[in-house]
Amino acid sequence: MRLLNLLILATCILLPGIVLAGVFIDWRGDFYVEYPDEWYQVEDDVVRVYLTSQGVQPDEFDYDGMLAQRSQKMINEVPYMFISFYPFGEFSKRQIDSALVEISREHGKEYITGSLRTDDIQFRYDRPVYDAKLKTVAVLDKVGTDELEKSVLEMRRFYEQGIVVFYCFVPRDMYLETLPVLLGIMRSFSTENIDEMVRPDSAKIVDVSERERQKPAETERPEPGRTGGIPSTAIIIIILAVAVLLVVWFVIVKAKK
């Protein structure tokens, strides 16, 4: 019985720590970001099929990876983001200021300074917000039709090797609940100890310069509902629960004898 109590206690302690985020590693840009277990990295062939279905040529769209929320819906109906790296080198303060002016010109409104380190930030359409501490500028826009209007949050982060851009697309009715996740992924950006962040779900991410650019066949089109599968955390919890039940059963059987 003492062994059983210790096992249950250990399980209760370990379970909260098992809810690990996934890791997207961009070896080309030498950085990584973390995303919650409710999200996943979309495989490249699926990304290419999706882009083609949206009238975008995959070879003409410079992206390093795509993340999406796990769901039984089609990718187009859930929040997702593209991550792109542009190797421009480190920007000086003057160059960043010039970039902010250009971004303001693109959207027709002058940028303002604010904090992207809090989830309760309120964006205004086409009004860029720059966080000097994070060296990140974000601007909210919208696209789509009345049937499926999407909020588009574009975040550009300046760092030593260039610019990382997060293109986020969210169904309008899911924007408020999804915004903290999008900001959290951007804020998790780091260039430190990349090798230590390699996990089974991130080891498959390679330098995009080595990625094959062949167009997938029509038979490779993803089926409805196959947009991520079961979160890894859920699988681990199920395994642990089964293990605990087996131990309990063993202890009970042994006690009866």
C-alpha positions as CSV (number, residue, x, y, z in Angstrom):
1,M,0.0,0.0,0.0
2,R,2.9,2.3,0.7
3,L,4.2,1.7,-2.8
4,L,0.8,2.5,-4.2
5,N,0.6,5.8,-2.3
6,L,4.1,6.8,-3.5
7,L,3.2,6.0,-7.1
8,I,0.0,8.0,-7.0
9,L,1.8,10.9,-5.4
10,A,4.5,10.8,-8.1
11,T,1.9,10.7,-10.9
12,C,0.1,13.7,-9.5
13,I,3.4,15.6,-9.4
14,L,4.5,14.6,-12.9
15,L,1.3,15.1,-14.8
16,P,1.3,18.9,-14.7
17,G,4.9,19.0,-15.9
18,I,4.2,16.6,-18.8
19,V,2.1,19.3,-20.6
20,L,5.1,20.2,-22.7
21,A,4.8,22.7,-25.6
22,G,5.8,21.6,-29.1
23,V,8.9,23.2,-30.6
24,F,9.3,24.6,-34.0
25,I,13.0,24.9,-34.9
26,D,14.2,26.9,-37.8
27,W,17.7,25.8,-38.5
28,R,18.1,28.2,-41.3
29,G,17.4,31.2,-39.0
30,D,18.9,29.6,-35.9
31,F,15.9,30.2,-33.7
32,Y,12.9,28.3,-32.3
33,V,9.5,29.0,-30.9
34,E,7.3,27.0,-28.7
35,Y,3.6,26.3,-29.2
36,P,0.9,24.8,-26.9
37,D,0.0,21.1,-27.2
38,E,-3.3,22.0,-28.7
39,W,-1.4,23.1,-31.8
40,Y,0.8,21.2,-34.2
41,Q,3.2,21.6,-37.0
42,V,1.6,21.0,-40.4
43,E,3.5,18.8,-42.7
44,D,5.0,20.4,-45.7
45,D,3.1,18.4,-48.3
46,V,-0.2,19.4,-46.6
47,V,0.9,23.0,-46.6
48,R,1.6,23.0,-50.3
49,V,-1.8,21.4,-51.1
50,Y,-3.5,24.0,-48.9
51,L,-1.7,26.9,-50.5
52,T,-2.5,25.6,-54.0
53,S,-6.2,25.3,-53.0
54,Q,-6.1,29.0,-52.0
55,G,-4.6,30.1,-55.3
56,V,-1.1,30.6,-53.9
57,Q,1.9,29.0,-55.6
58,P,3.9,27.3,-52.9
59,D,7.2,28.0,-54.6
60,E,6.4,31.7,-54.7
61,F,5.5,32.0,-51.0
62,D,8.5,32.2,-48.8
63,Y,7.6,30.3,-45.6
64,D,9.7,28.2,-43.2
65,G,6.8,26.4,-41.5
66,M,3.1,26.4,-40.6
67,L,1.5,25.8,-37.2
68,A,-2.3,25.2,-36.8
69,Q,-4.7,24.5,-34.0
70,R,-5.7,20.8,-33.7
71,S,-9.3,20.3,-34.8
72,Q,-11.7,18.0,-36.7
73,K,-12.3,20.9,-39.0
74,M,-10.5,21.8,-42.2
75,I,-7.4,23.9,-41.8
76,N,-9.1,26.9,-43.4
77,E,-11.6,26.9,-40.6
78,V,-9.2,27.0,-37.6
79,P,-6.5,29.4,-36.4
80,Y,-3.1,28.9,-38.1
81,M,0.1,30.8,-38.7
82,F,3.0,30.8,-41.2
83,I,6.5,31.5,-40.0
84,S,9.0,33.0,-42.4
85,F,12.6,34.0,-42.0
86,Y,14.2,36.8,-44.0
87,P,18.1,36.8,-43.7
88,F,18.7,40.5,-43.8
89,G,21.2,40.6,-41.0
90,E,20.8,42.7,-37.8
91,F,18.9,46.0,-38.2
92,S,20.2,49.2,-36.5
93,K,17.8,51.4,-34.6
94,R,17.7,53.8,-37.6
95,Q,16.9,50.9,-40.0
96,I,14.1,49.7,-37.7
97,D,12.7,53.2,-37.6
98,S,12.7,53.3,-41.4
99,A,11.0,49.9,-41.5
100,L,8.3,51.1,-39.1
101,V,7.7,54.2,-41.3
102,E,7.3,51.9,-44.4
103,I,5.0,49.6,-42.5
104,S,2.9,52.6,-41.5
105,R,2.8,53.7,-45.1
106,E,1.6,50.3,-46.2
107,H,-1.3,50.4,-43.8
108,G,-2.2,54.0,-44.1
109,K,-1.8,54.7,-40.3
110,E,1.2,55.8,-38.3
111,Y,2.5,53.2,-35.9
112,I,2.2,53.6,-32.1
113,T,4.4,52.1,-29.4
114,G,2.9,49.6,-27.0
115,S,3.6,46.4,-25.1
116,L,3.1,43.0,-26.9
117,R,4.2,41.4,-23.6
118,T,0.6,41.4,-22.3
119,D,-2.4,39.4,-23.6
120,D,-4.9,42.2,-23.0
121,I,-3.5,44.5,-25.7
122,Q,-6.2,45.8,-28.0
123,F,-5.3,46.2,-31.7
124,R,-7.0,48.5,-34.1
125,Y,-7.3,47.5,-37.7
126,D,-4.3,48.8,-39.8
127,R,-2.7,50.5,-36.8
128,P,0.9,49.0,-36.3
129,V,2.0,48.6,-32.7
130,Y,5.7,48.5,-32.0
131,D,7.3,46.9,-28.8
132,A,10.8,48.3,-28.6
133,K,11.8,45.7,-25.9
134,L,10.9,42.8,-28.1
135,K,11.9,44.6,-31.3
136,T,8.6,43.4,-32.7
137,V,5.9,45.3,-34.7
138,A,2.4,43.8,-35.0
139,V,-0.6,45.0,-37.1
140,L,-4.1,43.6,-37.4
141,D,-6.0,43.3,-40.6
142,K,-8.9,41.3,-42.0
143,V,-9.6,39.3,-45.1
144,G,-12.3,36.9,-46.5
145,T,-16.0,37.1,-47.0
146,D,-18.9,37.6,-44.7
147,E,-19.3,33.9,-44.5
148,L,-15.8,33.3,-43.4
149,E,-14.1,36.6,-42.4
150,K,-10.6,36.2,-40.9
151,S,-8.6,38.4,-38.6
152,V,-5.0,38.6,-39.8
153,L,-2.3,39.4,-37.3
154,E,1.1,40.0,-38.8
155,M,4.0,40.2,-36.4
156,R,7.6,41.0,-37.5
157,R,10.4,40.4,-35.1
158,F,13.8,41.9,-35.7
159,Y,16.9,40.0,-34.4
160,E,20.6,39.5,-35.1
161,Q,20.2,37.5,-38.3
162,G,17.3,39.3,-39.9
163,I,13.5,39.3,-39.5
164,V,11.1,36.6,-38.5
165,V,7.5,37.2,-39.6
166,F,4.5,35.5,-38.1
167,Y,1.5,35.5,-40.4
168,C,-1.5,34.6,-38.3
169,F,-5.0,33.8,-39.7
170,V,-7.9,33.3,-37.3
171,P,-11.7,33.0,-38.0
172,R,-13.2,36.3,-36.7
173,D,-15.3,34.6,-34.0
174,M,-12.2,32.9,-32.6
175,Y,-9.9,35.9,-32.6
176,L,-10.2,37.0,-28.9
177,E,-9.7,33.5,-27.5
178,T,-6.8,32.8,-29.9
179,L,-4.8,36.1,-29.5
180,P,-3.0,35.0,-26.3
181,V,-1.8,31.9,-28.0
182,L,-0.5,33.8,-31.0
183,L,1.3,36.3,-28.8
184,G,2.7,33.5,-26.6
185,I,4.2,31.8,-29.6
186,M,5.8,35.0,-30.8
187,R,7.1,35.8,-27.3
188,S,8.7,32.3,-27.0
189,F,11.1,33.2,-29.8
190,S,14.7,32.4,-28.8
191,T,18.1,31.7,-30.3
192,E,19.6,30.1,-27.2
193,N,20.4,26.5,-26.6
194,I,18.6,25.3,-29.8
195,D,20.2,21.8,-29.7
196,E,18.7,21.3,-26.2
197,M,15.2,22.0,-27.6
198,V,15.2,19.2,-30.1
199,R,12.3,16.8,-29.3
200,P,10.7,14.0,-31.3
201,D,8.2,16.4,-32.7
202,S,10.8,18.9,-33.7
203,A,13.6,16.7,-34.9
204,K,12.0,16.3,-38.3
205,I,12.3,20.0,-39.0
206,V,15.1,20.6,-41.4
207,D,16.8,23.5,-43.1
208,V,14.1,24.7,-45.6
209,S,16.8,25.1,-48.2
210,E,16.9,21.3,-48.4
211,R,13.2,20.9,-48.6
212,E,11.9,19.2,-51.7
213,R,9.7,21.5,-53.8
214,Q,7.8,18.8,-55.8
215,K,4.1,19.4,-56.0
216,P,2.1,16.7,-54.2
217,A,-0.2,14.4,-56.2
218,E,-3.9,14.9,-56.1
219,T,-4.2,11.7,-54.1
220,E,-2.2,13.3,-51.3
221,R,-4.9,15.8,-50.6
222,P,-5.7,15.7,-46.8
223,E,-9.0,14.3,-45.8
224,P,-11.5,16.4,-43.8
225,G,-10.9,16.2,-40.1
226,R,-7.3,15.1,-40.3
227,T,-5.8,18.3,-39.0
228,G,-3.5,17.2,-36.1
229,G,-4.6,14.0,-34.4
230,I,-4.4,13.4,-30.7
231,P,-2.2,15.7,-28.7
232,S,1.0,14.0,-27.4
233,T,0.1,15.1,-23.8
234,A,-3.2,13.2,-24.0
235,I,-1.4,10.0,-25.1
236,I,1.1,10.3,-22.2
237,I,-1.7,10.9,-19.7
238,I,-3.6,7.8,-21.0
239,I,-0.5,5.7,-20.6
240,L,0.1,6.9,-17.1
241,A,-3.5,6.3,-16.1
242,V,-3.4,2.7,-17.4
243,A,-0.1,2.1,-15.5
244,V,-1.6,3.4,-12.3
245,L,-4.7,1.2,-12.7
246,L,-2.6,-1.9,-13.4
247,V,-0.6,-1.2,-10.2
248,V,-3.8,-0.7,-8.2
249,W,-5.1,-4.0,-9.6
250,F,-1.9,-5.8,-8.7
251,V,-1.9,-4.5,-5.1
252,I,-5.5,-5.5,-4.6
253,V,-5.0,-9.0,-6.0
254,K,-1.9,-9.4,-3.8
255,A,-3.7,-8.2,-0.7
256,K,-6.5,-10.7,-1.2
257,K,-4.0,-13.5,-1.3
